Each structure stands twice: as C-alpha cells, then as structure tokens.
C-alpha cells in the first residue's frame, strides 16, 4: 500500500495574524485622522465649500 501524503498548503496562522495586525494599524490611522485634534480632512472640506461660495 502506498501512503498518500497530504501536501495541501493553506494560510498559516502567522500570516493570518500579521494580516490582522496590519489591518488594525490601518484602521487606527484612519480613525485618528478623522477624529484627531487637527481634523485636517474637515478643515479642507470646509475651505473647499468656502471657496465655492466665494468667502475666503
């Protein structure tokens, strides 16, 4: 009898953990950019509206 070896390779646990860590870092950066003290995104949107209305 021949022994059949299962050579299927899937995602390893280490690759999965690294992917989750990278995604959490990206989410943290996005949330801090939107709700941070500077609020650069909101300031740029407000100034864009003011430019369209002609109030600088």
C-alpha contacts under 8 A as a table, 3 or more apart, distances in Angstrom:
res1	aa1	res2	aa2	distance
11	X	15	X	6.48
11	X	16	X	6.82
12	X	15	X	5.35
12	X	16	X	6.39
13	X	16	X	5.08
13	X	17	X	6.19
14	X	17	X	5.14
14	X	18	X	6.18
15	X	18	X	5.17
15	X	19	X	6.16
16	X	19	X	5.16
16	X	20	X	6.28
17	X	20	X	5.15
17	X	21	X	6.19
18	X	21	X	5.10
18	X	22	X	6.22
19	X	22	X	5.21
19	X	23	X	6.25
20	X	23	X	5.12
20	X	24	X	6.17
21	X	24	X	5.11
21	X	25	X	6.26
22	X	25	X	5.15
22	X	26	X	6.32
23	X	26	X	5.11
23	X	27	X	6.17
24	X	27	X	5.07
24	X	28	X	6.09
25	X	28	X	5.07
25	X	29	X	6.24
26	X	29	X	5.16
26	X	30	X	6.20
27	X	30	X	5.09
27	X	31	X	6.11
28	X	31	X	5.21
28	X	32	X	6.07
29	X	32	X	5.21
29	X	33	X	6.06
30	X	33	X	5.11
30	X	34	X	6.29
31	X	34	X	5.19
31	X	35	X	6.05
31	X	36	X	7.81
32	X	35	X	5.25
32	X	36	X	4.98
33	X	36	X	5.44
33	X	39	X	6.72
33	X	40	X	7.58
33	X	41	X	7.68
34	X	39	X	6.12
34	X	40	X	7.90
34	X	41	X	6.80
34	X	42	X	7.92
35	X	39	X	6.28
36	X	39	X	5.48
39	X	42	X	5.47
39	X	43	X	6.30
40	X	43	X	5.04
40	X	44	X	6.08
41	X	44	X	5.27
41	X	45	X	6.26
42	X	45	X	5.10
42	X	46	X	6.14
43	X	46	X	5.12
43	X	47	X	6.15
44	X	47	X	5.15
44	X	48	X	6.06
45	X	48	X	5.06
45	X	49	X	6.36
46	X	49	X	5.21
46	X	50	X	6.23
47	X	50	X	4.91
47	X	51	X	6.07
47	X	56	X	7.82
48	X	51	X	5.11
48	X	52	X	6.33
49	X	52	X	5.10
49	X	53	X	6.30
50	X	53	X	5.08
50	X	54	X	6.05
50	X	55	X	5.13
50	X	56	X	6.13
51	X	54	X	4.99
51	X	55	X	6.00
51	X	56	X	6.13
52	X	55	X	7.81
